[in-house]
Amino acid sequence: MPCRRLPARSGSVAIQLRLRDTIEIIDRAIPWAGSELAAYAWYRSKSLRSLGDAAAEELVRLGHGEKVRANLGRIAVGGFA
C-alpha cells in the first residue's frame, strides 16, 4: 500500500499552534487524570464550565488554547476553575 502524505496545510502555522496547544494541555492534565488516555478523554469531552461549557478540544480548535492553559494553571495552584 502506498504511503499517504499529509495535506500541505498540516505544516501551516495555525495547525502547528493548535497541535502545540493540544500537547501542552494534555500533558498538564495527565497528573490528575491518571493516564495519557484519561487526559485525552478529558480534553475531548469534559465541558469546562468557566469557559462557556465548551470542551478543551473545541476551545483549542477555535484558537483559545491559552484560555484553557490559564484555566489549568489556576487549578494547579489551588484555585477554582
N, CA, C and O atoms as CSV, one atom per row, in Angstrom:
chain,resi,resn,atom,element,x,y,z
A,1,MET,N,N,0.852,-1.175,0.000
A,1,MET,CA,C,0.000,0.000,0.000
A,1,MET,C,C,0.898,1.238,0.000
A,1,MET,O,O,1.846,1.302,0.782
A,2,PRO,N,N,0.623,2.206,-0.847
A,2,PRO,CA,C,1.468,3.397,-0.904
A,2,PRO,C,C,1.328,4.239,0.354
A,2,PRO,O,O,0.289,4.233,1.013
A,3,CYS,N,N,2.379,4.954,0.669
A,3,CYS,CA,C,2.387,5.839,1.838
A,3,CYS,C,C,1.557,7.076,1.525
A,3,CYS,O,O,1.751,7.727,0.498
A,4,ARG,N,N,0.637,7.388,2.417
A,4,ARG,CA,C,-0.180,8.591,2.230
A,4,ARG,C,C,0.575,9.795,2.761
A,4,ARG,O,O,1.229,9.717,3.801
A,5,ARG,N,N,0.489,10.870,2.072
A,5,ARG,CA,C,1.152,12.099,2.504
A,5,ARG,C,C,0.148,12.965,3.248
A,5,ARG,O,O,-1.046,12.964,2.947
A,6,LEU,N,N,0.648,13.689,4.206
A,6,LEU,CA,C,-0.206,14.630,4.926
A,6,LEU,C,C,-0.549,15.795,4.017
A,6,LEU,O,O,0.249,16.180,3.162
A,7,PRO,N,N,-1.728,16.353,4.200
A,7,PRO,CA,C,-2.081,17.525,3.392
A,7,PRO,C,C,-1.094,18.663,3.638
A,7,PRO,O,O,-0.508,18.760,4.716
A,8,ALA,N,N,-0.917,19.501,2.662
A,8,ALA,CA,C,0.016,20.624,2.774
A,8,ALA,C,C,-0.307,21.511,3.963
A,8,ALA,O,O,0.597,22.099,4.556
A,9,ARG,N,N,-1.568,21.617,4.317
A,9,ARG,CA,C,-1.956,22.512,5.422
A,9,ARG,C,C,-1.453,22.028,6.771
A,9,ARG,O,O,-1.433,22.801,7.729
A,10,SER,N,N,-1.039,20.746,6.874
A,10,SER,CA,C,-0.566,20.237,8.163
A,10,SER,C,C,0.698,20.957,8.614
A,10,SER,O,O,1.049,20.913,9.794
A,11,GLY,N,N,1.375,21.608,7.701
A,11,GLY,CA,C,2.564,22.362,8.060
A,11,GLY,C,C,2.285,23.830,8.307
A,11,GLY,O,O,3.213,24.602,8.550
A,12,SER,N,N,1.019,24.231,8.249
A,12,SER,CA,C,0.703,25.640,8.439
A,12,SER,C,C,0.939,26.049,9.892
A,12,SER,O,O,0.892,25.225,10.806
A,13,VAL,N,N,1.187,27.311,10.073
A,13,VAL,CA,C,1.446,27.844,11.410
A,13,VAL,C,C,0.244,27.616,12.324
A,13,VAL,O,O,0.414,27.236,13.482
A,14,ALA,N,N,-0.964,27.844,11.817
A,14,ALA,CA,C,-2.161,27.679,12.651
A,14,ALA,C,C,-2.306,26.237,13.128
A,14,ALA,O,O,-2.611,25.999,14.296
A,15,ILE,N,N,-2.092,25.289,12.246
A,15,ILE,CA,C,-2.194,23.871,12.626
A,15,ILE,C,C,-1.118,23.526,13.648
A,15,ILE,O,O,-1.394,22.833,14.627
A,16,GLN,N,N,0.082,23.995,13.434
A,16,GLN,CA,C,1.172,23.708,14.367
A,16,GLN,C,C,0.902,24.309,15.742
A,16,GLN,O,O,1.228,23.691,16.756
A,17,LEU,N,N,0.316,25.496,15.795
A,17,LEU,CA,C,-0.021,26.113,17.080
A,17,LEU,C,C,-1.095,25.315,17.802
A,17,LEU,O,O,-1.019,25.135,19.017
A,18,ARG,N,N,-2.096,24.837,17.070
A,18,ARG,CA,C,-3.141,24.026,17.694
A,18,ARG,C,C,-2.580,22.704,18.200
A,18,ARG,O,O,-2.970,22.236,19.269
A,19,LEU,N,N,-1.674,22.099,17.445
A,19,LEU,CA,C,-1.048,20.858,17.902
A,19,LEU,C,C,-0.235,21.095,19.175
A,19,LEU,O,O,-0.280,20.292,20.107
A,20,ARG,N,N,0.506,22.199,19.206
A,20,ARG,CA,C,1.280,22.542,20.398
A,20,ARG,C,C,0.362,22.742,21.606
A,20,ARG,O,O,0.642,22.238,22.693
A,21,ASP,N,N,-0.730,23.477,21.411
A,21,ASP,CA,C,-1.694,23.692,22.490
A,21,ASP,C,C,-2.251,22.359,22.985
A,21,ASP,O,O,-2.339,22.125,24.190
A,22,THR,N,N,-2.625,21.491,22.049
A,22,THR,CA,C,-3.188,20.191,22.411
A,22,THR,C,C,-2.224,19.391,23.268
A,22,THR,O,O,-2.611,18.856,24.307
A,23,ILE,N,N,-0.986,19.306,22.843
A,23,ILE,CA,C,0.016,18.527,23.573
A,23,ILE,C,C,0.271,19.125,24.955
A,23,ILE,O,O,0.322,18.397,25.946
A,24,GLU,N,N,0.429,20.447,25.025
A,24,GLU,CA,C,0.681,21.091,26.314
A,24,GLU,C,C,-0.485,20.891,27.282
A,24,GLU,O,O,-0.268,20.634,28.466
A,25,ILE,N,N,-1.700,21.005,26.797
A,25,ILE,CA,C,-2.872,20.863,27.662
A,25,ILE,C,C,-3.005,19.427,28.152
A,25,ILE,O,O,-3.247,19.194,29.337
A,26,ILE,N,N,-2.848,18.475,27.259
A,26,ILE,CA,C,-2.938,17.068,27.670
A,26,ILE,C,C,-1.821,16.735,28.657
A,26,ILE,O,O,-2.060,16.036,29.641
A,27,ASP,N,N,-0.613,17.223,28.411
A,27,ASP,CA,C,0.497,16.981,29.349
A,27,ASP,C,C,0.193,17.538,30.737
A,27,ASP,O,O,0.532,16.914,31.742
A,28,ARG,N,N,-0.437,18.697,30.799
A,28,ARG,CA,C,-0.797,19.284,32.101
A,28,ARG,C,C,-1.883,18.481,32.805
A,28,ARG,O,O,-1.933,18.452,34.034
A,29,ALA,N,N,-2.748,17.834,32.041
A,29,ALA,CA,C,-3.866,17.082,32.625
A,29,ALA,C,C,-3.471,15.680,33.080
A,29,ALA,O,O,-4.163,15.103,33.918
A,30,ILE,N,N,-2.399,15.121,32.566
A,30,ILE,CA,C,-2.019,13.740,32.886
A,30,ILE,C,C,-1.876,13.491,34.388
A,30,ILE,O,O,-2.401,12.487,34.871
A,31,PRO,N,N,-1.194,14.349,35.155
A,31,PRO,CA,C,-1.004,14.038,36.585
A,31,PRO,C,C,-2.312,13.840,37.353
A,31,PRO,O,O,-2.395,12.940,38.190
A,32,TRP,N,N,-3.324,14.649,37.091
A,32,TRP,CA,C,-4.565,14.482,37.840
A,32,TRP,C,C,-5.581,13.609,37.120
A,32,TRP,O,O,-6.535,13.135,37.737
A,33,ALA,N,N,-5.390,13.389,35.826
A,33,ALA,CA,C,-6.299,12.487,35.103
A,33,ALA,C,C,-5.902,11.031,35.322
A,33,ALA,O,O,-6.750,10.140,35.261
A,34,GLY,N,N,-4.620,10.786,35.577
A,34,GLY,CA,C,-4.159,9.438,35.886
A,34,GLY,C,C,-3.447,8.718,34.760
A,34,GLY,O,O,-2.682,7.787,35.013
A,35,SER,N,N,-3.679,9.126,33.531
A,35,SER,CA,C,-3.003,8.498,32.393
A,35,SER,C,C,-3.150,9.392,31.173
A,35,SER,O,O,-3.958,10.320,31.157
A,36,GLU,N,N,-2.351,9.095,30.146
A,36,GLU,CA,C,-2.476,9.854,28.904
A,36,GLU,C,C,-3.856,9.656,28.286
A,36,GLU,O,O,-4.465,10.603,27.790
A,37,LEU,N,N,-4.334,8.433,28.321
A,37,LEU,CA,C,-5.638,8.139,27.734
A,37,LEU,C,C,-6.758,8.886,28.455
A,37,LEU,O,O,-7.654,9.434,27.813
A,38,ALA,N,N,-6.708,8.910,29.782
A,38,ALA,CA,C,-7.727,9.621,30.552
A,38,ALA,C,C,-7.634,11.132,30.301
A,38,ALA,O,O,-8.659,11.808,30.215
A,39,ALA,N,N,-6.421,11.655,30.184
A,39,ALA,CA,C,-6.240,13.082,29.910
A,39,ALA,C,C,-6.784,13.425,28.528
A,39,ALA,O,O,-7.395,14.478,28.345
A,40,TYR,N,N,-6.567,12.546,27.561
A,40,TYR,CA,C,-7.089,12.779,26.215
A,40,TYR,C,C,-8.621,12.731,26.210
A,40,TYR,O,O,-9.271,13.533,25.540
A,41,ALA,N,N,-9.183,11.795,26.955
A,41,ALA,CA,C,-10.651,11.711,27.045
A,41,ALA,C,C,-11.206,12.981,27.667
A,41,ALA,O,O,-12.216,13.510,27.203
A,42,TRP,N,N,-10.549,13.482,28.724
A,42,TRP,CA,C,-10.965,14.738,29.352
A,42,TRP,C,C,-10.885,15.871,28.332
A,42,TRP,O,O,-11.825,16.655,28.200
A,43,TYR,N,N,-9.783,15.960,27.623
A,43,TYR,CA,C,-9.551,17.020,26.637
A,43,TYR,C,C,-10.662,17.058,25.588
A,43,TYR,O,O,-11.105,18.131,25.178
A,44,ARG,N,N,-11.104,15.886,25.163
A,44,ARG,CA,C,-12.099,15.812,24.098
A,44,ARG,C,C,-13.525,15.996,24.576
A,44,ARG,O,O,-14.368,16.448,23.800
A,45,SER,N,N,-13.835,15.657,25.846
A,45,SER,CA,C,-15.249,15.572,26.202
A,45,SER,C,C,-15.710,16.366,27.417
A,45,SER,O,O,-16.904,16.648,27.526
A,46,LYS,N,N,-14.844,16.730,28.311
A,46,LYS,CA,C,-15.277,17.393,29.542
A,46,LYS,C,C,-15.588,18.868,29.290
A,46,LYS,O,O,-14.733,19.626,28.831
A,47,SER,N,N,-16.803,19.253,29.593
A,47,SER,CA,C,-17.198,20.660,29.461
A,47,SER,C,C,-16.545,21.476,30.567
A,47,SER,O,O,-16.567,21.088,31.735
A,48,LEU,N,N,-15.977,22.583,30.196
A,48,LEU,CA,C,-15.324,23.475,31.154
A,48,LEU,C,C,-16.284,24.620,31.462
A,48,LEU,O,O,-16.442,25.548,30.668
A,49,ARG,N,N,-16.911,24.539,32.612
A,49,ARG,CA,C,-17.957,25.494,32.989
A,49,ARG,C,C,-17.452,26.937,32.934
A,49,ARG,O,O,-18.147,27.824,32.437
A,50,SER,N,N,-16.244,27.166,33.445
A,50,SER,CA,C,-15.733,28.538,33.499
A,50,SER,C,C,-15.351,29.090,32.126
A,50,SER,O,O,-15.066,30.279,31.984
A,51,LEU,N,N,-15.349,28.218,31.119
A,51,LEU,CA,C,-15.028,28.659,29.765
A,51,LEU,C,C,-16.204,28.438,28.816
A,51,LEU,O,O,-16.016,28.079,27.653
A,52,GLY,N,N,-17.401,28.651,29.315
A,52,GLY,CA,C,-18.593,28.586,28.487
A,52,GLY,C,C,-19.093,27.189,28.184
A,52,GLY,O,O,-19.781,26.978,27.185
A,53,ASP,N,N,-18.757,26.232,29.036
A,53,ASP,CA,C,-19.198,24.842,28.879
A,53,ASP,C,C,-18.691,24.168,27.615
A,53,ASP,O,O,-19.283,23.186,27.166
A,54,ALA,N,N,-17.625,24.664,27.039
A,54,ALA,CA,C,-17.013,24.023,25.875
A,54,ALA,C,C,-15.908,23.088,26.359
A,54,ALA,O,O,-15.310,23.319,27.410
A,55,ALA,N,N,-15.645,22.052,25.604
A,55,ALA,CA,C,-14.539,21.148,25.911
A,55,ALA,C,C,-13.229,21.815,25.476
A,55,ALA,O,O,-13.224,22.688,24.609
A,56,ALA,N,N,-12.124,21.391,26.090
A,56,ALA,CA,C,-10.817,21.951,25.750
A,56,ALA,C,C,-10.533,21.803,24.259
A,56,ALA,O,O,-9.998,22.719,23.636
A,57,GLU,N,N,-10.885,20.664,23.688
A,57,GLU,CA,C,-10.644,20.428,22.266
A,57,GLU,C,C,-11.321,21.500,21.409
A,57,GLU,O,O,-10.716,22.033,20.479
A,58,GLU,N,N,-12.562,21.805,21.724
A,58,GLU,CA,C,-13.298,22.811,20.950
A,58,GLU,C,C,-12.648,24.190,21.099
A,58,GLU,O,O,-12.512,24.931,20.125
A,59,LEU,N,N,-12.251,24.520,22.326
A,59,LEU,CA,C,-11.621,25.818,22.562
A,59,LEU,C,C,-10.314,25.946,21.797
A,59,LEU,O,O,-10.030,26.998,21.225
A,60,VAL,N,N,-9.513,24.881,21.781
A,60,VAL,CA,C,-8.257,24.910,21.027
A,60,VAL,C,C,-8.554,25.073,19.537
A,60,VAL,O,O,-7.892,25.854,18.854
A,61,ARG,N,N,-9.533,24.348,19.038
A,61,ARG,CA,C,-9.892,24.436,17.621
A,61,ARG,C,C,-10.292,25.862,17.246
A,61,ARG,O,O,-10.049,26.309,16.125
A,62,LEU,N,N,-10.910,26.575,18.195
A,62,LEU,CA,C,-11.340,27.953,17.954
A,62,LEU,C,C,-10.233,28.976,18.221
A,62,LEU,O,O,-10.447,30.181,18.090
A,63,GLY,N,N,-9.048,28.483,18.597
A,63,GLY,CA,C,-7.920,29.380,18.832
A,63,GLY,C,C,-7.816,29.906,20.247
A,63,GLY,O,O,-7.161,30.924,20.474
A,64,HIS,N,N,-8.451,29.234,21.217
A,64,HIS,CA,C,-8.445,29.693,22.609
A,64,HIS,C,C,-7.653,28.769,23.524
A,64,HIS,O,O,-8.006,28.599,24.691
A,65,GLY,N,N,-6.602,28.181,23.011
A,65,GLY,CA,C,-5.776,27.282,23.819
A,65,GLY,C,C,-5.181,27.970,25.030
A,65,GLY,O,O,-5.041,27.353,26.086
A,66,GLU,N,N,-4.829,29.236,24.895
A,66,GLU,CA,C,-4.245,29.980,26.014
A,66,GLU,C,C,-5.229,30.078,27.177
A,66,GLU,O,O,-4.821,30.021,28.337
A,67,LYS,N,N,-6.509,30.224,26.881
A,67,LYS,CA,C,-7.526,30.278,27.945
A,67,LYS,C,C,-7.589,28.955,28.699
A,67,LYS,O,O,-7.738,28.938,29.920
A,68,VAL,N,N,-7.477,27.855,27.976
A,68,VAL,CA,C,-7.503,26.538,28.628
A,68,VAL,C,C,-6.258,26.368,29.495
A,68,VAL,O,O,-6.350,25.895,30.627
A,69,ARG,N,N,-5.098,26.750,28.970
A,69,ARG,CA,C,-3.857,26.636,29.757
A,69,ARG,C,C,-3.921,27.522,31.005
A,69,ARG,O,O,-3.467,27.116,32.075
A,70,ALA,N,N,-4.473,28.712,30.875
A,70,ALA,CA,C,-4.608,29.611,32.033
A,70,ALA,C,C,-5.550,29.001,33.066
A,70,ALA,O,O,-5.297,29.079,34.268
A,71,ASN,N,N,-6.624,28.401,32.597
A,71,ASN,CA,C,-7.585,27.745,33.499
A,71,ASN,C,C,-6.891,26.623,34.256
A,71,ASN,O,O,-7.048,26.511,35.472
A,72,LEU,N,N,-6.127,25.791,33.558
A,72,LEU,CA,C,-5.411,24.701,34.205
A,72,LEU,C,C,-4.353,25.234,35.180
A,72,LEU,O,O,-4.090,24.620,36.214
A,73,GLY,N,N,-3.759,26.361,34.849
A,73,GLY,CA,C,-2.797,26.986,35.750
A,73,GLY,C,C,-3.423,27.428,37.051
A,73,GLY,O,O,-2.828,27.269,38.117
A,74,ARG,N,N,-4.634,27.989,36.972
A,74,ARG,CA,C,-5.346,28.386,38.196
A,74,ARG,C,C,-5.677,27.168,39.052
A,74,ARG,O,O,-5.551,27.209,40.276
A,75,ILE,N,N,-6.094,26.100,38.414
A,75,ILE,CA,C,-6.417,24.871,39.145
A,75,ILE,C,C,-5.166,24.301,39.823
A,75,ILE,O,O,-5.228,23.825,40.957
A,76,ALA,N,N,-4.034,24.353,39.119
A,76,ALA,CA,C,-2.786,23.785,39.638
A,76,ALA,C,C,-2.323,24.477,40.924
A,76,ALA,O,O,-1.681,23.849,41.765
A,77,VAL,N,N,-2.641,25.752,41.082
A,77,VAL,CA,C,-2.223,26.465,42.286
A,77,VAL,C,C,-3.322,26.509,43.351
A,77,VAL,O,O,-3.236,27.261,44.323
A,78,GLY,N,N,-4.357,25.684,43.145
A,78,GLY,CA,C,-5.401,25.562,44.144
A,78,GLY,C,C,-6.614,26.435,43.937
A,78,GLY,O,O,-7.478,26.507,44.811
A,79,GLY,N,N,-6.698,27.097,42.808
A,79,GLY,CA,C,-7.845,27.951,42.527
A,79,GLY,C,C,-9.011,27.148,41.987
A,79,GLY,O,O,-8.916,25.937,41.785
A,80,PHE,N,N,-10.081,27.824,41.764
A,80,PHE,CA,C,-11.265,27.196,41.203
A,80,PHE,C,C,-11.335,27.499,39.718
A,80,PHE,O,O,-10.913,28.565,39.267
A,81,ALA,N,N,-11.868,26.558,38.969
A,81,ALA,CA,C,-11.959,26.748,37.519
A,81,ALA,C,C,-13.287,27.352,37.151
A,81,ALA,O,O,-13.552,27.588,35.972
